Amino acid sequence: MLWNAKGGSVRLDGARMEYVRFGGGGKNLIILPGLSDGLASVKGKALLLAPPYKRFFERYTVWMFSRRDPLRPGFTIRDMAADQAAALHALGLEKAAVMGVSQGGMIAQLFAAEYGEMTETLILAVTAPCVNDTLRARLGDWIGFAERGDHRGLMIDTAENSYSEARLRSYRRLYPMLGAVGRPESYERFLANARACLAFDARGELGGISCPTLILGGEEDRIVGADASRALHEAVGGSELYLYPGLGHAVYEEAKDFNERVFSFLEG
């Protein structure tokens, strides 16, 4: 079966990194998801996560990784990039294309800067070179919701600041159910991830990224802001930038050509 959807894990000094993989191509594409990974890992979700990436399956084997579990307080984005390198080494993946989304894009930046020999191509989606005022405000609100155990508030605030108004008109009908769906047993992992974002600053290292790089963002991004994508483009030499008009942080879900744009860049 071409989808070849499977899951697995890698052991790292007393912790575990979950991953899923799908596709049957000879090239490897690594995907690092955003802060929502702090609420639920990819474990057991291979078939659920695979469909949007069907375009890649003949040419690529797609790997999606969660952060380590347990994730101790004080763990940094740099630590997460080192974990990613260790996990790829353990799986025998010595060179791959890497796509990071939101917080995953922060990890991908430091991974590409520090492990350039492992990074064939880089895609940075709706992410920032450092924590800015827009992102700091959003993270502060989300940390507050998590500390109070207000899952419904966290999910609604995330949606309101991620999606376009057109998507929100239909999505808001689900708000009454959000408090009961997807609530984690503990918010410790989410909080560790969120606080790692608050301490992130890769601006001094982006000049060390030498692989082909595509930066994708939304003109209406209310989480990292569109200027974050522009700042990345200025800092990463030779990078390409595309900003989706009318869309925000969830462009990877809402833009119908998002994955086709990524595929074309990888193959081009």
Backbone as CSV, one residue per row, in Angstrom:
resi,resn,N_x,N_y,N_z,CA_x,CA_y,CA_z,C_x,C_y,C_z
1,MET,0.850,-1.197,0.000,0.000,0.000,0.000,0.880,1.239,0.000
2,LEU,0.668,2.150,-0.918,1.535,3.304,-1.060,1.508,4.194,0.175
3,TRP,0.353,4.270,0.848,0.289,5.115,2.035,1.275,4.618,3.090
4,ASN,1.381,3.316,3.283,2.374,2.717,4.181,2.425,3.443,5.522
5,ALA,1.255,3.753,6.080,1.177,4.558,7.304,1.528,3.711,8.523
6,LYS,2.525,4.171,9.262,2.997,3.448,10.440,3.401,4.438,11.517
7,GLY,3.514,3.944,12.732,4.013,4.752,13.836,5.182,4.065,14.508
8,GLY,5.887,4.808,15.325,7.015,4.254,16.055,7.531,5.278,17.047
9,SER,8.628,4.934,17.709,9.223,5.855,18.672,10.728,5.621,18.731
10,VAL,11.421,6.645,19.208,12.870,6.603,19.394,13.155,6.901,20.855
11,ARG,14.047,6.116,21.468,14.423,6.348,22.855,15.575,7.336,22.916
12,LEU,15.442,8.340,23.791,16.473,9.359,23.964,16.703,9.584,25.452
13,ASP,17.808,9.125,25.961,18.230,9.301,27.369,17.058,9.339,28.354
14,GLY,16.319,8.280,28.398,15.223,8.156,29.345,13.901,8.724,28.884
15,ALA,13.873,9.337,27.713,12.628,9.874,27.163,12.302,9.148,25.863
16,ARG,11.174,9.502,25.257,10.718,8.843,24.040,10.205,9.903,23.075
17,MET,10.584,9.781,21.804,10.037,10.643,20.753,9.157,9.800,19.853
18,GLU,7.885,10.161,19.781,6.958,9.457,18.913,7.049,10.027,17.494
19,TYR,6.809,9.170,16.527,6.738,9.629,15.139,5.717,8.798,14.382
20,VAL,5.254,9.347,13.271,4.466,8.577,12.303,5.145,8.770,10.956
21,ARG,4.955,7.811,10.073,5.508,7.938,8.727,4.498,7.407,7.733
22,PHE,4.558,7.962,6.516,3.659,7.510,5.463,4.279,7.841,4.123
23,GLY,3.847,7.104,3.107,4.413,7.270,1.775,5.454,6.202,1.488
24,GLY,5.857,6.129,0.203,6.791,5.087,-0.183,7.934,5.563,-1.039
25,GLY,8.170,6.888,-1.088,9.219,7.419,-1.938,10.606,7.268,-1.349
26,GLY,11.608,7.427,-2.207,12.986,7.258,-1.780,13.567,8.465,-1.084
27,LYS,12.910,9.633,-1.188,13.370,10.821,-0.478,12.636,10.917,0.861
28,ASN,13.229,11.665,1.799,12.626,11.816,3.118,12.243,13.266,3.382
29,LEU,11.024,13.460,3.881,10.546,14.758,4.302,10.182,14.685,5.778
30,ILE,10.831,15.499,6.590,10.578,15.552,8.026,9.645,16.718,8.308
31,ILE,8.558,16.480,9.048,7.621,17.538,9.413,7.622,17.695,10.932
32,LEU,7.809,18.935,11.376,7.814,19.254,12.801,6.598,20.127,13.093
33,PRO,5.607,19.615,13.821,4.365,20.352,14.045,4.518,21.458,15.081
34,GLY,3.438,22.218,15.258,3.463,23.380,16.122,3.168,23.072,17.578
35,LEU,2.760,24.108,18.292,2.585,24.028,19.739,1.486,23.058,20.153
36,SER,0.557,22.765,19.267,-0.498,21.802,19.606,0.076,20.436,19.958
37,ASP,1.320,20.164,19.541,1.969,18.908,19.920,2.103,18.796,21.438
38,GLY,2.067,19.928,22.128,2.122,19.897,23.580,0.855,19.389,24.226
39,LEU,-0.237,19.372,23.470,-1.512,18.865,23.981,-1.734,17.408,23.623
40,ALA,-1.272,16.997,22.450,-1.448,15.612,21.996,-0.358,15.283,20.994
41,SER,0.345,14.176,21.207,1.419,13.781,20.304,0.844,13.102,19.063
42,VAL,1.725,12.733,18.154,1.297,12.066,16.921,1.028,10.574,17.126
43,LYS,1.279,10.070,18.312,1.143,8.629,18.559,-0.244,8.124,18.175
44,GLY,-0.270,7.072,17.362,-1.521,6.447,16.965,-2.310,7.200,15.919
45,LYS,-1.721,8.232,15.309,-2.476,9.078,14.391,-1.967,9.002,12.954
46,ALA,-1.236,7.962,12.591,-0.645,7.883,11.253,-1.706,7.983,10.156
47,LEU,-2.770,7.208,10.263,-3.805,7.225,9.231,-4.570,8.535,9.213
48,LEU,-4.709,9.172,10.370,-5.415,10.437,10.460,-4.598,11.574,9.836
49,LEU,-3.277,11.541,10.030,-2.418,12.634,9.582,-1.962,12.492,8.128
50,ALA,-2.057,11.298,7.560,-1.493,11.047,6.238,-2.214,11.730,5.068
51,PRO,-3.559,11.798,5.029,-4.245,12.226,3.801,-3.783,13.546,3.186
52,PRO,-3.494,14.611,3.957,-3.092,15.858,3.295,-1.782,15.752,2.508
53,TYR,-1.002,14.695,2.750,0.319,14.586,2.131,0.367,13.566,1.002
54,LYS,-0.805,13.169,0.483,-0.835,12.171,-0.591,0.019,12.579,-1.785
55,ARG,0.079,13.872,-2.048,0.852,14.373,-3.194,2.318,13.955,-3.127
56,PHE,2.813,13.708,-1.938,4.233,13.423,-1.745,4.585,11.944,-1.831
57,PHE,3.581,11.059,-1.764,3.851,9.663,-1.434,4.692,8.905,-2.446
58,GLU,4.592,9.225,-3.719,5.390,8.493,-4.705,6.860,8.876,-4.658
59,ARG,7.135,10.110,-4.271,8.503,10.621,-4.280,9.142,10.623,-2.895
60,TYR,8.309,10.700,-1.856,8.824,10.900,-0.501,8.244,9.893,0.487
61,THR,9.044,9.595,1.504,8.529,9.043,2.743,8.450,10.218,3.717
62,VAL,7.255,10.475,4.218,7.011,11.623,5.088,7.043,11.149,6.541
63,TRP,7.829,11.836,7.353,7.965,11.535,8.775,7.498,12.744,9.574
64,MET,6.614,12.540,10.541,6.170,13.617,11.419,6.545,13.240,12.849
65,PHE,7.249,14.134,13.522,7.792,13.851,14.852,7.136,14.721,15.918
66,SER,6.881,14.118,17.072,6.518,14.868,18.266,7.781,15.214,19.054
67,ARG,7.640,16.132,20.001,8.710,16.396,20.934,8.833,15.236,21.921
68,ARG,9.948,15.190,22.628,10.167,14.105,23.575,9.100,14.077,24.671
69,ASP,8.934,12.908,25.256,8.011,12.705,26.355,8.697,11.801,27.385
70,PRO,8.861,12.230,28.628,8.411,13.510,29.176,9.276,14.673,28.697
71,LEU,8.682,15.860,28.704,9.361,17.090,28.319,9.507,17.930,29.588
72,ARG,10.709,17.978,30.107,10.901,18.634,31.398,10.836,20.156,31.268
73,PRO,10.424,20.848,32.325,10.456,22.309,32.324,11.872,22.807,32.075
74,GLY,11.998,23.874,31.314,13.313,24.422,31.017,13.938,23.878,29.756
75,PHE,13.308,22.897,29.131,13.815,22.362,27.866,13.671,23.439,26.805
76,THR,14.709,23.671,26.025,14.724,24.787,25.088,14.488,24.326,23.651
77,ILE,14.238,25.302,22.776,14.106,25.003,21.349,15.406,24.401,20.824
78,ARG,16.539,24.877,21.318,17.823,24.306,20.908,17.936,22.838,21.334
79,ASP,17.459,22.531,22.532,17.436,21.135,22.988,16.566,20.285,22.069
80,MET,15.443,20.848,21.619,14.537,20.116,20.736,15.181,19.855,19.384
81,ALA,15.957,20.818,18.886,16.676,20.610,17.626,17.722,19.509,17.777
82,ALA,18.401,19.481,18.923,19.379,18.418,19.172,18.689,17.055,19.262
83,ASP,17.528,17.011,19.911,16.740,15.775,19.942,16.397,15.303,18.541
84,GLN,16.008,16.255,17.681,15.614,15.875,16.327,16.781,15.266,15.573
85,ALA,17.960,15.848,15.724,19.148,15.289,15.079,19.439,13.888,15.605
86,ALA,19.328,13.702,16.921,19.583,12.387,17.514,18.573,11.359,17.025
87,ALA,17.312,11.765,16.905,16.278,10.841,16.437,16.533,10.420,14.996
88,LEU,16.921,11.375,14.148,17.188,11.033,12.746,18.396,10.117,12.630
89,HIS,19.415,10.386,13.425,20.585,9.486,13.431,20.160,8.072,13.820
90,ALA,19.331,7.974,14.860,18.895,6.658,15.342,18.112,5.894,14.283
91,LEU,17.402,6.616,13.421,16.592,5.991,12.375,17.353,5.838,11.061
92,GLY,18.613,6.265,11.043,19.419,6.145,9.837,19.071,7.158,8.772
93,LEU,18.468,8.264,9.170,18.086,9.322,8.230,19.124,10.435,8.320
94,GLU,20.145,10.351,7.510,21.266,11.272,7.630,21.098,12.550,6.826
95,LYS,20.126,12.602,5.929,19.868,13.819,5.160,18.406,13.811,4.720
96,ALA,17.728,14.941,4.879,16.301,14.991,4.562,15.879,16.430,4.324
97,ALA,14.756,16.590,3.647,14.073,17.877,3.610,13.344,18.039,4.936
98,VAL,13.294,19.272,5.445,12.689,19.540,6.755,11.664,20.653,6.609
99,MET,10.447,20.409,7.111,9.415,21.443,7.151,8.965,21.632,8.590
100,GLY,9.104,22.859,9.090,8.656,23.183,10.433,7.513,24.172,10.387
101,VAL,6.461,23.909,11.168,5.270,24.754,11.209,5.165,25.399,12.586
102,SER,5.105,26.734,12.628,4.947,27.488,13.866,6.084,27.150,14.840
103,GLN,5.799,26.580,16.017,6.905,26.219,16.902,7.839,25.222,16.236
104,GLY,7.278,24.325,15.426,8.129,23.395,14.679,9.084,24.123,13.757
105,GLY,8.669,25.302,13.250,9.549,26.104,12.421,10.703,26.689,13.207
106,MET,10.487,26.978,14.479,11.583,27.442,15.336,12.634,26.344,15.495
107,ILE,12.145,25.131,15.744,13.066,23.999,15.860,13.808,23.791,14.552
108,ALA,13.079,23.891,13.444,13.685,23.675,12.128,14.768,24.702,11.828
109,GLN,14.578,25.957,12.269,15.599,26.978,12.047,16.927,26.593,12.696
110,LEU,16.877,26.216,13.967,18.106,25.861,14.665,18.663,24.532,14.166
111,PHE,17.781,23.624,13.772,18.249,22.361,13.202,19.048,22.630,11.932
112,ALA,18.509,23.452,11.030,19.195,23.734,9.773,20.485,24.505,9.987
113,ALA,20.504,25.394,10.984,21.702,26.183,11.260,22.807,25.338,11.883
114,GLU,22.429,24.404,12.755,23.423,23.627,13.495,23.721,22.269,12.869
115,TYR,22.795,21.749,12.087,22.969,20.429,11.469,22.746,20.559,9.967
116,GLY,23.445,21.499,9.382,23.285,21.758,7.956,23.595,20.568,7.078
117,GLU,24.513,19.717,7.539,24.866,18.539,6.752,23.719,17.542,6.655
118,MET,22.708,17.675,7.540,21.560,16.782,7.536,20.353,17.402,6.829
119,THR,20.426,18.699,6.507,19.278,19.438,5.985,19.447,19.674,4.495
120,GLU,18.653,18.974,3.708,18.735,19.096,2.263,17.989,20.324,1.761
121,THR,16.786,20.518,2.264,15.919,21.630,1.902,15.126,22.005,3.135
122,LEU,14.732,23.282,3.242,14.054,23.765,4.444,12.799,24.538,4.065
123,ILE,11.690,24.224,4.733,10.453,24.987,4.593,10.063,25.478,5.982
124,LEU,9.895,26.786,6.105,9.506,27.413,7.367,8.134,28.039,7.191
125,ALA,7.141,27.519,7.894,5.760,27.963,7.726,5.254,28.639,8.991
126,VAL,4.662,29.822,8.832,4.035,30.605,9.898,4.855,30.578,11.185
127,THR,6.118,30.941,11.059,7.004,30.925,12.215,7.774,32.227,12.279
128,ALA,8.611,32.382,13.310,9.299,33.635,13.568,10.754,33.368,13.924
129,PRO,11.649,34.347,13.657,13.051,34.172,14.012,13.321,34.387,15.498
130,CYS,12.352,34.950,16.212,12.459,35.164,17.655,11.060,35.451,18.184
131,VAL,10.901,35.422,19.483,9.603,35.785,20.045,9.430,37.293,19.896
132,ASN,8.320,37.710,19.304,8.032,39.136,19.125,6.843,39.519,20.010
133,ASP,6.452,40.781,19.968,5.386,41.245,20.860,4.061,40.530,20.590
134,THR,3.749,40.296,19.314,2.500,39.610,18.963,2.484,38.202,19.531
135,LEU,3.560,37.473,19.314,3.638,36.093,19.792,3.692,36.052,21.319
136,ARG,4.414,36.982,21.929,4.513,36.999,23.390,3.138,37.176,24.027
137,ALA,2.321,38.044,23.430,0.973,38.256,23.965,0.120,37.003,23.838
138,ARG,0.185,36.345,22.670,-0.606,35.129,22.465,-0.156,34.037,23.448
139,LEU,1.138,33.836,23.554,1.648,32.801,24.457,1.259,33.093,25.899
140,GLY,1.300,34.361,26.288,0.903,34.713,27.646,-0.540,34.341,27.927
141,ASP,-1.419,34.608,26.965,-2.827,34.234,27.130,-2.985,32.720,27.213
142,TRP,-2.297,31.994,26.326,-2.439,30.539,26.305,-1.884,29.901,27.570
143,ILE,-0.771,30.413,28.057,-0.216,29.902,29.311,-1.210,30.123,30.446
144,GLY,-1.859,31.278,30.449,-2.869,31.541,31.467,-4.028,30.568,31.398
145,PHE,-4.549,30.314,30.197,-5.631,29.333,30.042,-5.191,27.965,30.555
146,ALA,-3.978,27.529,30.176,-3.490,26.208,30.568,-3.300,26.116,32.077
147,GLU,-2.761,27.156,32.682,-2.541,27.130,34.135,-3.853,27.067,34.892
148,ARG,-4.913,27.640,34.319,-6.242,27.586,34.956,-7.006,26.325,34.582
149,GLY,-6.476,25.529,33.652,-7.180,24.337,33.192,-8.383,24.665,32.329
150,ASP,-8.381,25.843,31.716,-9.508,26.289,30.881,-9.279,25.830,29.442
151,HIS,-9.622,24.582,29.174,-9.358,24.021,27.853,-10.234,24.674,26.782
152,ARG,-11.467,24.909,27.101,-12.364,25.546,26.138,-11.845,26.933,25.760
153,GLY,-11.431,27.704,26.747,-10.888,29.021,26.477,-9.639,28.962,25.619
154,LEU,-8.771,27.994,25.893,-7.539,27.832,25.115,-7.849,27.493,23.666
155,MET,-8.787,26.583,23.449,-9.126,26.160,22.084,-9.818,27.280,21.304
156,ILE,-10.707,28.018,21.962,-11.415,29.104,21.271,-10.447,30.226,20.921
157,ASP,-9.590,30.597,21.854,-8.632,31.673,21.580,-7.677,31.278,20.452
158,THR,-7.246,30.016,20.449,-6.366,29.537,19.380,-7.069,29.625,18.025
159,ALA,-8.312,29.160,17.981,-9.059,29.202,16.725,-9.279,30.631,16.252
160,GLU,-9.704,31.514,17.150,-10.015,32.893,16.772,-8.784,33.621,16.227
161,ASN,-7.610,33.225,16.672,-6.386,33.888,16.224,-5.646,33.127,15.127
162,SER,-6.192,31.984,14.699,-5.537,31.184,13.667,-6.246,31.243,12.327
163,TYR,-7.574,31.200,12.329,-8.343,31.004,11.102,-8.852,32.306,10.513
164,SER,-9.154,32.256,9.236,-9.793,33.373,8.557,-11.240,33.492,9.028
165,GLU,-11.827,34.669,8.810,-13.214,34.879,9.210,-14.148,33.920,8.478
166,ALA,-13.828,33.613,7.229,-14.668,32.684,6.467,-14.691,31.307,7.117
167,ARG,-13.552,30.818,7.568,-13.510,29.509,8.233,-14.161,29.579,9.607
168,LEU,-13.975,30.691,10.306,-14.523,30.806,11.655,-16.039,30.789,11.670
169,ARG,-16.673,31.286,10.613,-18.137,31.304,10.581,-18.714,29.902,10.735
170,SER,-18.054,28.895,10.178,-18.531,27.521,10.343,-17.942,26.863,11.588
171,TYR,-16.715,27.233,11.922,-16.026,26.587,13.046,-16.650,26.965,14.387
172,ARG,-17.185,28.188,14.490,-17.725,28.648,15.770,-18.890,27.803,16.262
173,ARG,-19.550,27.109,15.362,-20.646,26.235,15.776,-20.167,25.093,16.664
174,LEU,-18.872,24.800,16.605,-18.316,23.707,17.402,-17.873,24.154,18.787
175,TYR,-17.858,25.455,19.061,-17.310,25.961,20.315,-17.943,25.345,21.563
176,PRO,-19.260,25.088,21.584,-19.833,24.504,22.806,-19.235,23.156,23.183
177,MET,-18.667,22.443,22.211,-18.111,21.109,22.487,-16.629,21.133,22.831
178,LEU,-15.976,22.270,22.641,-14.524,22.288,22.729,-13.988,22.012,24.130
179,GLY,-14.737,22.336,25.154,-14.247,22.102,26.502,-14.117,20.640,26.854
180,ALA,-14.883,19.786,26.163,-14.888,18.363,26.508,-14.051,17.512,25.566
181,VAL,-13.571,18.080,24.469,-12.866,17.309,23.449,-11.385,17.663,23.458
182,GLY,-10.533,16.631,23.533,-9.094,16.841,23.406,-8.407,17.368,24.642
183,ARG,-9.070,17.365,25.768,-8.454,17.871,26.992,-7.362,16.901,27.465
184,PRO,-6.126,17.369,27.650,-5.065,16.469,28.119,-5.207,16.185,29.610
185,GLU,-4.583,15.109,30.063,-4.591,14.809,31.493,-3.837,15.870,32.279
186,SER,-2.809,16.431,31.661,-1.997,17.465,32.296,-1.568,18.470,31.232
187,TYR,-1.385,19.721,31.660,-0.912,20.754,30.739,0.601,20.991,30.875
188,GLU,1.284,20.144,31.637,2.710,20.366,31.875,3.504,20.362,30.568
189,ARG,3.193,19.439,29.686,3.920,19.353,28.420,3.649,20.580,27.544
190,PHE,2.404,21.002,27.496,2.058,22.198,26.733,2.783,23.417,27.293
191,LEU,2.802,23.558,28.607,3.444,24.701,29.235,4.943,24.709,28.991
192,ALA,5.577,23.538,29.024,7.016,23.470,28.746,7.308,23.912,27.321
193,ASN,6.463,23.498,26.367,6.629,23.911,24.975,6.415,25.422,24.818
194,ALA,5.358,25.944,25.432,5.038,27.359,25.303,6.143,28.233,25.895
195,ARG,6.668,27.838,27.046,7.730,28.628,27.680,9.035,28.538,26.901
196,ALA,9.250,27.441,26.211,10.422,27.353,25.334,10.316,28.370,24.201
197,CYS,9.110,28.573,23.681,8.908,29.586,22.636,9.216,30.978,23.150
198,LEU,8.839,31.259,24.401,9.064,32.580,24.973,10.548,32.932,25.055
199,ALA,11.408,31.912,25.129,12.852,32.143,25.256,13.586,32.038,23.923
200,PHE,12.862,31.886,22.820,13.489,31.587,21.534,14.018,32.839,20.842
201,ASP,15.242,32.730,20.311,15.824,33.791,19.486,16.919,33.171,18.622
202,ALA,16.649,33.025,17.320,17.612,32.414,16.398,18.264,33.438,15.478
203,ARG,18.033,34.735,15.721,18.473,35.748,14.760,19.976,35.723,14.510
204,GLY,20.752,35.374,15.507,22.194,35.347,15.338,22.706,34.166,14.555
205,GLU,21.830,33.204,14.254,22.278,31.977,13.604,21.675,31.730,12.229
206,LEU,20.721,32.561,11.842,20.036,32.320,10.578,20.956,32.488,9.378
207,GLY,21.996,33.287,9.516,22.956,33.439,8.426,23.716,32.167,8.127
208,GLY,23.679,31.207,9.049,24.355,29.933,8.842,23.539,28.918,8.069
209,ILE,22.309,29.261,7.712,21.477,28.346,6.917,21.852,28.511,5.448
210,SER,22.307,27.433,4.844,22.799,27.517,3.464,21.977,26.707,2.472
211,CYS,21.033,25.899,2.957,20.246,25.068,2.038,19.129,25.893,1.403
212,PRO,18.560,25.432,0.287,17.391,26.114,-0.296,16.269,26.211,0.735
213,THR,15.684,27.393,0.879,14.709,27.639,1.941,13.488,28.364,1.391
214,LEU,12.313,27.835,1.719,11.042,28.453,1.373,10.357,28.899,2.660
215,ILE,9.902,30.153,2.683,9.212,30.707,3.844,7.773,31.012,3.442
216,LEU,6.830,30.459,4.194,5.405,30.632,3.908,4.714,31.250,5.116
217,GLY,3.873,32.234,4.853,3.155,32.874,5.938,1.809,33.389,5.484
218,GLY,1.086,33.983,6.426,-0.217,34.574,6.124,-0.184,36.067,6.376
219,GLU,-0.710,36.835,5.466,-0.728,38.291,5.624,-1.527,38.726,6.852
220,GLU,-2.482,37.888,7.286,-3.332,38.254,8.412,-2.990,37.438,9.660
221,ASP,-1.766,36.975,9.784,-1.361,36.139,10.921,-1.444,36.943,12.212
222,ARG,-2.264,36.475,13.151,-2.437,37.159,14.434,-1.699,36.451,15.570
223,ILE,-0.863,35.475,15.222,-0.094,34.761,16.246,1.376,35.139,16.183
224,VAL,1.998,35.032,15.012,3.392,35.485,14.893,3.499,36.783,14.103
225,GLY,2.473,37.130,13.333,2.499,38.335,12.515,3.192,38.108,11.180
226,ALA,2.715,38.758,10.137,3.310,38.601,8.808,4.735,39.119,8.762
227,ASP,5.065,40.115,9.596,6.425,40.656,9.583,7.458,39.621,10.020
228,ALA,7.031,38.607,10.761,7.970,37.553,11.163,8.477,36.790,9.946
229,SER,7.590,36.511,8.992,8.005,35.829,7.766,8.947,36.715,6.953
230,ARG,8.647,37.997,6.908,9.515,38.921,6.167,10.900,38.999,6.817
231,ALA,10.937,39.003,8.142,12.223,39.057,8.842,13.036,37.785,8.581
232,LEU,12.383,36.647,8.540,13.083,35.402,8.211,13.663,35.467,6.804
233,HIS,12.859,35.969,5.883,13.304,36.073,4.490,14.545,36.956,4.368
234,GLU,14.575,38.047,5.107,15.737,38.934,5.072,16.966,38.284,5.692
235,ALA,16.766,37.445,6.695,17.892,36.870,7.433,18.471,35.614,6.787
236,VAL,17.646,34.864,6.063,18.110,33.612,5.442,18.447,33.909,3.984
237,GLY,19.720,33.944,3.684,20.170,34.309,2.349,19.637,33.390,1.270
238,GLY,19.151,33.981,0.177,18.668,33.205,-0.954,17.325,32.547,-0.751
239,SER,16.647,32.846,0.366,15.360,32.201,0.637,14.275,32.774,-0.264
240,GLU,13.207,31.992,-0.441,12.016,32.437,-1.160,10.899,32.676,-0.148
241,LEU,10.089,33.691,-0.401,9.006,34.060,0.510,7.684,34.132,-0.239
242,TYR,6.645,33.538,0.354,5.294,33.728,-0.167,4.355,33.948,1.013
243,LEU,3.594,35.041,0.971,2.595,35.354,1.984,1.206,35.240,1.369
244,TYR,0.338,34.458,2.008,-1.030,34.263,1.510,-1.906,35.452,1.912
245,PRO,-2.452,36.183,0.939,-3.350,37.287,1.268,-4.651,36.766,1.863
246,GLY,-5.141,37.451,2.892,-6.432,37.118,3.476,-6.416,35.943,4.424
247,LEU,-5.272,35.292,4.608,-5.193,34.132,5.500,-4.248,34.423,6.658
248,GLY,-4.442,33.677,7.743,-3.650,33.870,8.940,-2.750,32.698,9.258
249,HIS,-2.669,32.382,10.534,-1.698,31.388,11.001,-1.996,29.987,10.485
250,ALA,-3.245,29.704,10.161,-3.634,28.355,9.732,-3.563,28.194,8.213
251,VAL,-2.644,28.883,7.546,-2.554,28.754,6.083,-2.299,27.312,5.659
252,TYR,-1.586,26.538,6.470,-1.281,25.149,6.121,-2.542,24.291,6.084
253,GLU,-3.620,24.754,6.711,-4.909,24.079,6.617,-5.819,24.726,5.574
254,GLU,-5.812,26.045,5.515,-6.795,26.756,4.701,-6.390,26.951,3.247
255,ALA,-5.124,27.132,2.973,-4.685,27.388,1.596,-4.689,26.084,0.802
256,LYS,-5.518,26.013,-0.220,-5.665,24.776,-0.980,-4.386,24.365,-1.695
257,ASP,-3.521,25.319,-1.995,-2.300,25.000,-2.734,-1.072,24.909,-1.832
258,PHE,-1.270,24.876,-0.515,-0.118,24.904,0.394,0.835,23.737,0.141
259,ASN,0.313,22.522,0.189,1.188,21.361,0.006,1.710,21.255,-1.420
260,GLU,0.940,21.701,-2.392,1.426,21.702,-3.768,2.575,22.693,-3.922
261,ARG,2.488,23.814,-3.247,3.569,24.804,-3.280,4.836,24.227,-2.645
262,VAL,4.660,23.525,-1.537,5.811,22.886,-0.882,6.416,21.811,-1.788
263,PHE,5.561,20.991,-2.364,6.054,19.916,-3.249,6.816,20.500,-4.428
264,SER,6.285,21.527,-5.045,6.943,22.147,-6.207,8.309,22.706,-5.821
265,PHE,8.389,23.298,-4.633,9.682,23.834,-4.181,10.690,22.698,-3.962
266,LEU,10.239,21.634,-3.318,11.142,20.506,-3.066,11.642,19.887,-4.374
267,GLU,10.765,19.781,-5.348,11.133,19.139,-6.595,11.840,20.093,-7.561
268,GLY,11.654,21.404,-7.321,12.229,22.373,-8.244,13.680,22.662,-7.993
